[in-house]
């Protein structure tokens, strides 16, 4: 979504002429014309003033900003995905994320554009990439949403180190070591909160699984090997404007609070059902 299109959408949704929008921001009408014609872009101060108009008129901008790119269609065995980078991709794509990510070190891609946007909205040099992943010849593991997913995330985030060497530990270590690509739900900010409560023994596996279902997490593809990363092709790179960052950051915080409240209510309902994390570790399954 171009910044010029976003500004025009905000102006028209607010029922403002170009001259009226310019007056509110404190610029000339020709400046707004240039912005909407994609000839220039407003500075950060002007973008913040435009976002004040968004809040004043209670414009639901998030869904408009996070529309997936319709112009990219993948062939069979190929899939269009989205990747967010805090400072841009430098050089070839490689599996070099932080070790303690959902599925370990890799190159992470989401199925919907709002996923990377919410992760990088606080960084000024952030960029979102539309990419194409060719699955031909790759070993792909799809992890269903549930306790298996949670335990694999627990292993990847170092929560199973105290049982290193056991059959349970080796099971998840082997899962990550045998595949080029892993597909599973994203452990976003809302899920971090619930997972941490599970790992600390505050909630049971039943409460965790029910929370997973209720939060409707997006899906992610993770390229774990150099071979898989070599089959990722960048289709488009787009820098994130100040206006987009402001909008996405506010909405993300609202969603996070709502998600945590929802998860807390679910966990309370199932606090007497299921097993706790330490019980699962002792039981070896």
NORZITA-V701070 format. One record per helix or strand of 3 or more residues. SS is the DSSP state (~ for helix, > for strand). FROM is the first residue (numbers start at 1). TO is the last residue. Records with the same first field share a line. If there is no record, write none. Layout:
SS = FROM-TO / FROM-TO
//
This chain:
~ = 3-13 / 18-25 / 29-36 / 44-56 / 62-65 / 113-120 / 147-156 / 161-163 / 167-177 / 189-199 / 205-215 / 226-229 / 242-269 / 277-283
> = 78-85 / 107-110 / 127-134 / 140-142 / 181-185 / 219-223 / 232-239
//
